[in-house]
Amino acid sequence: MSIELIIFDVDGVLKEIVDPYMLLHRHFGTVEEGRRHLQAFRDGHITYHEFAQLDAWSWRGQRVDEIKDVLRSTPWTPGAFETAAGLKARGIPFVLLSSGFDLNVEDVADDMDARSWCANILYRDHGRIVGSMAVRVPYAGKGPIVREIIQRWGVDPARVLAVGDSDTDIRMFEQVGHAVAIRPRSDAVRRAADASMPDLTAFIAFIDKIEE
């Protein structure tokens, strides 16, 4: 069966860094704040939207270009660009879906020539972070967004492949015909996928095998 669309997670899949939020906290010296926000969310004391606003507030006033430099410095997953080139050669479009933020995801999409992307938005003004965030991809909320993407593209879900690494990507896997886990972060992710890979170096070979 041919693949008509691929949906990639970004953090831990195309880029090796799994948590861009904590990456910025380390860079700006706000690690303890970030840990408190995350623990409060995990304990159910605050919503994901509130967590996102607290994290964004931690970085208020920071320069956008500095943040972009930090994010650009993170390593790509081996095989990422070969995967993009291979998909383009085969005429298979791909999009990015991340619960990270736009200052990272937009650049990744541009570098890989993705057809579109969806992520949370860090608001800024005059080149600086203002301290708030638009939550477009809530925690464990990728399922409905994947359905919207599939409907927008007008493709058969059975011909869509999703690529992720975390438990939040399982909801994405459930909406499509094929799923690949890159460095799966739990056994649940590994079980939910059709295949698991340590990186993207064998991804195109996997696609070719599906389409035989």
Backbone torsions as a table, in degrees:
resi	resn	phi	psi	omega
1	MET	NA	131.5	-178.6
2	SER	-76.7	148.7	176.7
3	ILE	-94.3	128.5	-177.5
4	GLU	-104.8	-14.6	-179.5
5	LEU	-161.6	140.9	174.9
6	ILE	-122.8	136.1	178.8
7	ILE	-115.4	116.2	-179.3
8	PHE	-102.9	133.3	158.6
9	ASP	-70.1	166.3	-176.8
10	VAL	-110.0	-61.1	-173.5
11	ASP	-71.9	120.4	-176.6
12	GLY	88.3	-7.0	-178.6
13	VAL	-116.1	-64.4	176.6
14	LEU	-87.8	-34.6	172.5
15	LYS	-110.7	145.1	-176.1
16	GLU	-73.1	-29.2	178.1
17	ILE	-64.9	131.6	-175.9
18	VAL	-96.1	-15.7	-174.9
19	ASP	-140.4	89.6	179.3
20	PRO	-66.1	-24.5	177.5
21	TYR	-62.6	-51.5	-179.2
22	MET	-68.9	-29.4	175.2
23	LEU	-57.8	-46.0	178.9
24	LEU	-68.5	-37.8	177.0
25	HIS	-59.7	-42.3	178.5
26	ARG	-64.6	-40.9	-177.9
27	HIS	-65.6	-40.6	-175.4
28	PHE	-96.2	4.7	176.6
29	GLY	74.0	29.8	-179.1
30	THR	-117.3	30.7	-175.9
31	VAL	-58.6	-45.5	-177.6
32	GLU	-62.8	-40.1	175.2
33	GLU	-59.3	-47.8	-178.4
34	GLY	-60.7	-40.5	179.0
35	ARG	-65.8	-39.2	177.8
36	ARG	-64.1	-43.6	179.5
37	HIS	-60.9	-46.3	-177.6
38	LEU	-65.3	-42.2	-179.7
39	GLN	-65.9	-38.5	178.6
40	ALA	-63.2	-37.9	176.8
41	PHE	-67.6	-47.5	-179.0
42	ARG	-62.0	-32.9	179.4
43	ASP	-81.2	-3.9	178.5
44	GLY	82.4	13.3	-179.2
45	HIS	-81.3	-25.1	178.1
46	ILE	-135.5	158.8	177.2
47	THR	-81.1	169.0	176.7
48	TYR	-64.7	-36.7	177.7
49	HIS	-60.5	-43.4	179.0
50	GLU	-66.0	-40.1	176.3
51	PHE	-57.2	-45.8	-178.3
52	ALA	-62.9	-40.1	179.9
53	GLN	-66.8	-39.3	179.6
54	LEU	-64.7	-42.9	178.2
55	ASP	-63.1	-46.3	179.8
56	ALA	-60.4	-38.6	179.6
57	TRP	-64.2	-30.9	178.2
58	SER	-61.7	-27.5	-175.5
59	TRP	-105.0	12.1	-177.7
60	ARG	-57.7	137.9	178.6
61	GLY	85.9	-11.0	179.7
62	GLN	-74.2	149.4	-176.1
63	ARG	-77.1	134.8	-179.7
64	VAL	-61.2	-41.6	-176.8
65	ASP	-67.0	-31.4	176.5
66	GLU	-67.8	-42.9	178.2
67	ILE	-61.7	-43.9	179.0
68	LYS	-62.0	-39.2	178.3
69	ASP	-62.4	-42.2	178.7
70	VAL	-61.9	-45.7	-177.8
71	LEU	-68.7	-38.6	179.3
72	ARG	-66.2	-24.1	-177.1
73	SER	-75.2	-12.1	-177.9
74	THR	-75.4	144.1	-175.4
75	PRO	-71.9	147.2	172.9
76	TRP	-78.7	150.8	172.9
77	THR	-68.2	133.2	178.3
78	PRO	-52.7	132.1	179.7
79	GLY	91.9	-1.7	-176.1
80	ALA	-61.9	-50.0	-176.5
81	PHE	-73.3	-32.6	174.3
82	GLU	-64.7	-36.0	176.2
83	THR	-63.8	-47.1	179.7
84	ALA	-59.7	-44.7	-179.8
85	ALA	-65.6	-40.2	179.9
86	GLY	-65.5	-39.8	178.1
87	LEU	-66.9	-41.4	178.5
88	LYS	-61.5	-42.0	179.5
89	ALA	-64.0	-29.4	-178.9
90	ARG	-92.7	-1.8	178.6
91	GLY	71.8	27.8	-179.9
92	ILE	-103.2	112.3	-179.4
93	PRO	-74.0	153.6	175.5
94	PHE	-141.4	151.6	179.3
95	VAL	-129.3	163.4	-179.3
96	LEU	-113.3	137.7	178.3
97	LEU	-135.3	115.7	-173.4
98	SER	-140.1	143.7	171.3
99	SER	-89.2	9.2	168.8
100	GLY	-77.9	-154.8	-175.7
101	PHE	-126.5	163.4	-169.0
102	ASP	-62.4	-32.6	-177.2
103	LEU	-62.6	-20.6	174.7
104	ASN	-96.7	-52.2	-169.9
105	VAL	-66.4	-38.6	-179.4
106	GLU	-62.4	-42.3	178.6
107	ASP	-66.1	-40.4	177.4
108	VAL	-61.7	-43.0	178.8
109	ALA	-61.9	-42.3	178.8
110	ASP	-64.5	-45.3	-177.6
111	ASP	-64.2	-34.1	-177.0
112	MET	-96.9	-3.0	-179.6
113	ASP	61.6	42.4	175.1
114	ALA	-69.2	152.5	-176.8
115	ARG	-74.5	-31.4	177.0
116	SER	-164.3	172.2	178.6
117	TRP	-150.0	158.5	176.0
118	CYS	-143.2	127.9	-179.7
119	ALA	-157.6	175.1	174.6
120	ASN	-73.0	155.3	-173.7
121	ILE	-114.8	120.2	172.9
122	LEU	-86.5	115.3	-178.4
123	TYR	-72.0	142.6	178.3
124	ARG	-144.2	162.3	179.8
125	ASP	-148.2	129.6	-179.5
126	HIS	51.6	42.0	173.7
127	GLY	78.7	11.3	179.2
128	ARG	-131.8	149.8	178.7
129	ILE	-69.4	132.7	-178.1
130	VAL	-91.9	-14.7	175.5
131	GLY	103.2	23.7	175.4
132	SER	-144.4	162.2	-174.6
133	MET	-140.7	139.3	172.1
134	ALA	-91.4	119.3	-178.8
135	VAL	-88.4	101.1	177.1
136	ARG	-96.0	-24.0	-179.7
137	VAL	-128.2	87.4	-177.3
138	PRO	-70.2	162.5	178.4
139	TYR	-57.0	130.7	-179.2
140	ALA	58.5	24.8	-176.9
141	GLY	-110.8	19.1	-175.9
142	LYS	-76.0	-23.2	-177.1
143	GLY	-54.4	-57.6	179.5
144	PRO	-61.1	-34.0	179.7
145	ILE	-67.9	-39.4	176.9
146	VAL	-61.7	-41.4	177.7
147	ARG	-61.1	-39.9	177.5
148	GLU	-64.4	-42.1	179.3
149	ILE	-62.3	-45.2	-179.7
150	ILE	-62.4	-42.0	178.5
151	GLN	-64.8	-41.1	180.0
152	ARG	-63.4	-38.8	-179.6
153	TRP	-80.5	-17.5	178.8
154	GLY	67.1	38.8	-178.9
155	VAL	-112.3	161.2	176.1
156	ASP	-74.9	125.0	179.4
157	PRO	-53.9	-29.8	179.8
158	ALA	-65.9	-18.2	180.0
159	ARG	-104.1	17.2	178.5
160	VAL	-109.7	141.0	178.3
161	LEU	-120.4	134.6	177.8
162	ALA	-114.2	144.1	-177.7
163	VAL	-127.5	122.4	-179.0
164	GLY	-150.1	-174.4	-178.1
165	ASP	-142.1	-13.9	-172.2
166	SER	-121.6	170.7	-179.6
167	ASP	-59.3	-31.0	179.9
168	THR	-68.3	-17.4	178.8
169	ASP	-84.0	-11.5	178.4
170	ILE	-60.6	-38.2	177.8
171	ARG	-62.4	-31.7	175.9
172	MET	-70.8	-43.0	179.7
173	PHE	-59.2	-35.5	-175.3
174	GLU	-67.1	-17.1	-174.4
175	GLN	-94.7	-6.1	-170.4
176	VAL	-127.0	170.0	-177.5
177	GLY	-80.9	-24.2	-176.7
178	HIS	-139.2	146.9	-179.8
179	ALA	-144.5	138.7	177.0
180	VAL	-125.9	132.6	176.1
181	ALA	-103.2	125.4	175.4
182	ILE	-101.7	119.3	-175.8
183	ARG	44.8	59.8	-176.0
184	PRO	-56.0	135.6	-174.6
185	ARG	-89.0	0.0	175.9
186	SER	-156.7	161.6	176.3
187	ASP	-64.3	-31.9	179.9
188	ALA	-62.9	-41.0	177.9
189	VAL	-65.1	-43.4	179.9
190	ARG	-60.4	-43.2	-178.7
191	ARG	-68.6	-32.2	-176.6
192	ALA	-75.9	-15.9	-176.6
193	ALA	-97.5	156.9	175.1
194	ASP	-77.7	-27.2	-179.5
195	ALA	-151.3	151.7	175.8
196	SER	-123.4	141.6	-178.2
197	MET	-136.9	147.9	178.1
198	PRO	-75.5	-20.7	177.5
199	ASP	-162.7	-162.6	-174.9
200	LEU	-102.3	9.8	-175.0
201	THR	-66.1	-26.9	180.0
202	ALA	-104.6	10.6	-173.6
203	PHE	-65.1	-45.0	-178.0
204	ILE	-65.2	-37.7	176.6
205	ALA	-61.6	-37.8	177.4
206	PHE	-64.4	-43.1	178.5
207	ILE	-61.6	-44.4	-179.1
208	ASP	-63.1	-34.9	179.2
209	LYS	-67.9	-39.5	177.4
210	ILE	-60.9	-38.1	-172.4
211	GLU	-89.8	5.4	177.9
212	GLU	-64.5	NA	NA
